[in-house]
Amino acid sequence: MKRQLLKPLAKLPCNKVPVFCYGTLQIPTLQRILFGQRVRGLSAKLYGWQRLMSHDGYWFITPRPGAAVRGKVIWLSVQQLQHCDNWEEVPYYQRERVRVLQGNRRLSTYAYTRRGAKGKAKSTSSLSAFPLPTVFKAAKQSRFAALP
C-alpha cells in the first residue's frame, strides 16, 4: 500500500501542532528535558491501533482493527516537534497523521508509529519499560535535549 506524503496539520493561532502520545512523551520531567517546559496534554483515544512492546523494550503502535490506544494529545511548536522526531529516532518510528477521539470531538494529529513491527501486548499501563531515571539520563545526554 502506497502511503501519502504528510500535509501540514492545521495549527492553532499560536503555531502549534497536535501530537498523540502513548508513552514517555507524556512524562512531565522528560518534557522539561526535551522541550524546556512541561506541555500539558488532553486525554484522547486512538481507535484501530494497538500498543505493543518491541523486543528492545520500547512501546510502539501499529494498526489493528478493533483495538484502541489511550494517550494524550500535546500541542508542540515546530522546534519542539523536531525534538520529538529526534527523540523518537525517525525513521525508526514514523511520524504519521492519525485521527483520535478527544471527548466527543475527532482530531487530526500526528503520532509516532511502527507499522508492521513485531511486538508483544503487555497488560501494564507503564509509560516506559525502563526505569525513569535511566530514560531521563539518556535524554539529558542526547543531542535532542532542549536544556543544557
Number of C-alpha atoms within 10 A of each C-alpha: 3 4 6 7 8 10 8 9 13 12 13 12 6 9 11 18 21 23 24 29 22 25 19 19 23 20 17 14 18 22 22 16 19 26 22 15 14 15 16 13 17 12 15 23 20 23 18 15 21 18 22 21 18 17 11 8 13 15 23 22 24 19 16 13 9 9 13 17 19 19 21 23 26 20 22 21 16 12 12 19 19 15 19 22 18 16 18 17 14 14 12 11 18 16 20 17 20 17 17 26 16 16 11 7 8 13 17 16 20 24 23 25 24 20 14 9 14 12 18 12 11 11 7 8 9 12 17 18 16 11 8 15 11 9 15 20 12 14 19 16 10 13 12 21 22 18 12 7
